[in-house]
Structures are given as structure tokens and as C-alpha cells.
Amino acid sequence: MGFIDRVTTNVRLMLQRPPRQQYAALCYRVRKKQANRLEVLLLTSRDTGRWVIPKGWPMEGKKAHAVAEREAYEEAGVKGKVCKEPLGHFHYGKTLSSGIKVPVIVQVHALEVEDMLKSFPEKGSRRLEWVSCEEAARRVKEPELKMLITRFGDSMAAVETPAAAPVGKSAEA
């Protein structure tokens, strides 16, 4: 990258609005009957149909991990143990209903799924699929989310007791 390109990029970044914040849940389960196979839950976005993880905007009076847990319930109908400590974050461009595209930073929390509900707020508006971390990383569009999912899979493979929470303490909403 040449000098002019770097200056142009830096000026563009300085003039951009700061990213908006969202919170997400990386929902996972360990299939004990399938040799402790780790799977993560992907769902399709309602607008474009691309593969994503449950995420949403901050909610007044709720901590980040509680918002992630709530979004997992609303969008995918899952309940479980969410980790207070984030796994990491990723960036993406969100197109608002007004048509304006805004930068968003998404803080991701692991959620060990204990129950899948038959009825939940966004049932029928998304497709849900359990896949390996490798497959999930292939399907999602955002490069940082791909890396986060891959790192999560690697860290879980390294844990002797796969059902243990990978990072931080589990929290009850």
C-alpha cells in the first residue's frame, strides 16, 4: 500500500462514525453420542439469507452476555449457559432500514445450549442448522467471525472435558 493509499484510508477512517455495538451468542453443543463432536448453531439472516449467529442491539438494564443470551432465545429458540466473558469480537457493515450502511462491532459470548424450544419469537423467519466449527467458518461471510469460530473450535478441542465452558464463568440471566 502506497503513501497516498494509507493517507486516504486514514482520512476515511477518521471521518467515519464510530462503530455501533451489538452482542452475539456463539451457540454450541457437544454431541456425546457422536464421540464428543462439537457443533455450533448457525441461522440465516432475515434480510439476505446469509449464515450468521444470533446477535442484537444493547438493551437497557441488561449486560452484554444477557443480551447475547436473549438474542439466542429470540432468533434461534435456544436456552443454555452463557459465558460472561466474551470470546472476542468481529466487525461488519449493517444496512439500516433507512438504507444507510453503518459499521458495527459485535461482541461474542459462548452459549452452551441445553434446550431447544419448539416455539420462539422468530420461529419460521430463519433457517437453523447445527454444523461443525469448520463448516460454520466456511459459511459465514465476515472474516473475523470465521477466525473466531475456528479459534473456538481449536480451544474446545484442547479442553480435556469438552462440555466445560471455554472462557470465563457461566452466567445465569
C-alpha positions in Angstrom: 0.0 0.0 0.0 1.5 3.3 -1.1 1.7 6.5 0.9 -1.4 8.1 -0.8 -3.5 5.0 -0.2 -2.5 5.0 3.5 -3.4 8.7 3.9 -6.7 8.2 2.1 -7.6 5.2 4.3 -6.7 7.1 7.4 -8.7 10.1 6.5 -11.7 8.0 5.6 -11.4 6.2 8.9 -11.2 9.5 10.8 -14.3 10.8 9.2 -16.4 7.6 9.7 -18.7 7.4 12.6 -17.5 5.1 15.4 -18.9 1.6 15.1 -22.2 0.8 16.7 -22.2 -2.0 19.3 -24.1 -5.4 19.1 -23.9 -8.5 21.2 -24.0 -12.1 19.9 -24.1 -15.7 21.1 -21.9 -18.4 19.6 -24.3 -21.3 20.5 -22.7 -24.7 20.8 -23.3 -28.2 21.9 -21.2 -31.3 22.4 -22.7 -34.5 20.9 -21.6 -37.1 23.4 -23.2 -39.9 21.4 -21.1 -38.9 18.4 -17.6 -39.1 20.1 -17.9 -35.7 21.8 -18.4 -33.9 18.4 -18.6 -30.1 18.8 -21.3 -28.3 16.8 -22.2 -24.7 16.6 -25.6 -23.3 15.6 -25.9 -21.1 12.5 -29.0 -19.3 11.3 -29.9 -17.3 8.3 -30.4 -13.6 8.4 -33.9 -12.4 7.8 -33.0 -9.9 5.1 -30.3 -11.5 2.9 -30.4 -15.2 4.0 -26.7 -15.3 4.7 -25.4 -17.5 7.6 -25.0 -15.7 10.9 -25.0 -16.2 14.6 -27.7 -14.7 16.9 -27.0 -11.0 17.6 -28.7 -7.8 18.6 -28.5 -4.3 19.9 -27.9 -3.4 23.5 -30.9 -3.5 25.8 -31.3 -1.0 28.7 -30.6 -2.6 32.0 -29.0 -5.8 30.5 -25.4 -6.7 30.5 -23.7 -7.8 27.3 -23.8 -11.5 28.0 -27.5 -11.3 28.9 -28.3 -9.6 25.6 -26.5 -12.3 23.7 -28.5 -14.9 25.7 -31.8 -13.2 24.9 -31.0 -12.9 21.2 -30.2 -16.6 21.1 -33.6 -17.3 22.5 -35.5 -14.8 20.3 -33.7 -15.8 17.0 -33.0 -19.5 17.4 -35.1 -20.7 20.3 -32.2 -21.9 22.4 -31.6 -21.8 26.2 -28.4 -22.6 28.0 -25.4 -21.3 29.9 -23.9 -18.1 28.6 -20.3 -17.1 29.5 -19.9 -13.6 31.0 -16.5 -13.1 29.4 -16.5 -12.5 25.6 -14.8 -14.9 23.2 -13.9 -12.0 21.0 -15.5 -9.7 18.5 -16.0 -9.1 14.8 -16.9 -6.1 12.6 -19.4 -5.9 9.8 -21.4 -3.3 7.8 -25.1 -3.2 8.8 -27.6 -1.7 6.3 -30.3 0.0 8.3 -33.9 0.2 7.2 -33.2 3.8 6.0 -30.7 2.3 3.6 -27.7 3.8 5.4 -24.8 1.4 6.0 -23.1 1.7 9.4 -20.1 0.0 10.9 -20.9 -2.4 13.7 -18.6 -4.2 16.2 -20.1 -7.4 17.6 -19.0 -8.8 21.0 -19.5 -12.5 21.0 -20.3 -14.7 24.0 -20.2 -18.5 24.1 -23.5 -20.2 25.0 -23.7 -23.9 25.8 -27.1 -25.0 24.5 -29.1 -27.1 27.0 -32.6 -26.8 25.4 -34.1 -26.1 22.0 -37.6 -24.7 22.3 -40.4 -25.6 19.8 -41.8 -22.0 20.0 -39.9 -18.8 20.0 -40.4 -15.2 18.7 -38.6 -15.5 15.3 -39.6 -19.1 14.5 -40.3 -19.6 10.8 -38.4 -16.5 9.7 -34.9 -18.1 9.7 -33.3 -21.5 8.9 -31.3 -23.1 11.7 -28.5 -25.6 11.2 -26.1 -27.4 13.6 -22.6 -27.7 11.9 -19.0 -28.3 12.8 -16.8 -25.3 13.5 -15.0 -25.9 10.2 -18.3 -25.8 8.3 -19.5 -22.8 10.2 -16.3 -20.9 9.4 -16.8 -21.7 5.7 -20.4 -20.5 5.7 -20.2 -17.1 7.5 -19.2 -14.1 5.5 -17.2 -12.0 8.0 -13.5 -12.8 8.1 -13.1 -12.0 11.8 -16.1 -14.2 12.7 -14.6 -17.0 10.6 -11.4 -16.7 12.7 -13.3 -16.5 16.0 -15.3 -19.7 15.2 -12.1 -21.5 14.2 -10.3 -20.4 17.4 -13.3 -21.5 19.4 -13.2 -25.0 17.8 -9.5 -25.3 18.4 -9.8 -24.2 22.1 -12.6 -26.6 22.7 -10.6 -29.5 21.1 -7.8 -28.7 23.5 -10.0 -28.9 26.6 -10.0 -32.4 28.2 -13.6 -32.1 29.3 -15.3 -30.8 26.2 -18.6 -29.8 28.0 -16.7 -27.2 30.1 -17.3 -23.6 29.4 -14.4 -22.4 27.2 -13.9 -18.9 28.6 -14.8 -17.1 31.8 -17.6 -18.0 34.1 -21.0 -19.2 33.1 -23.8 -16.8 34.0 -27.4 -17.2 34.7 -29.5 -14.5 33.0 
